[in-house]
Amino acid sequence: MTDTRNSLWNTDVSPAYYSASNQKYLETIFEQYKLCVEMADRVSARRNLANTFFLSLNSGVVAVLVAAAGDGLAAASDWALLAGLVILLGQCAAWFVMVRSYRQLNAAKYRVIGAFEERLPAYAYSRAEWSALGEGRDWRKYLPLTHIEQWVPAIFSATYLMGFLAKVL
């Protein structure tokens, strides 16, 4: 948090920069804070869209493989299935990296929000909400969604690998 705090505040701009009163300065801080919170929410929405995209893409590739197999996957060429497997595993790897990237981006955004809250009357996001959720330590109280999201591509990959190996062996 110290690094975020040090890199967030512009030392050349102080309350005196705005006027004799702190009102304009505090209003500006609050507006920037609201923008940061909104952007964190937008990142979460984009992450959900990315999950939907990859889920649809995986479903589409599986549907194409099944349709191309004609008489069923048992009759399909091992090479065709291997090509499909490589495509699906590549998609799952990209999906995993994207979920991880969104998680890292949001973590940074919430550190910045916490630094902003140091200049506001309440620590709504950075301390109060996180504390109310048990800081994600007890899964019965709160299980961070990104922890679950990162398993989905891995589970899909394992399923694809097991299906391919069952067909080939």
TAJOSUL-V915143 format. One line per field, one symbol per residue. ss: DSSP state (~ for helix, > for strand, _ for the rest). phi: phi as a letter, one per 40 degrees, with the letter a starting at -180 (. if undefined). A space follows every 10 residues. Layout:
# TAJOSUL-V915143
ss = ???
phi = ???
This chain:
# TAJOSUL-V915143
ss = _~~~~~~~__ ____~~~~__ __~~~~~~~~ ~~~~~~~~~~ ~~~~~~~~~~ ~~~~~~~~~~ ~~~~~~~~~_ __~~~__~~~ ~~~~~~~~~~ ~~~~~~~~~~ ~~~~~~~~~~ ~~~~~~~___ ___~~~~~~~ ~~_~~~____ ____~~~~~~ ~~~~~~~~~~ ~~~~~~~~_
phi = .cccdccccc ccbbdcccac ccdcccccdc cccdcccccc cccccccccc ccdccccccc cccccccccg chcccccccc cccccccccc cccccdcccc ccccccdccc ccdcccccbb cbbcccbccc cccgfgcbcc cabddcccdc cdcccddccc ccccccccc
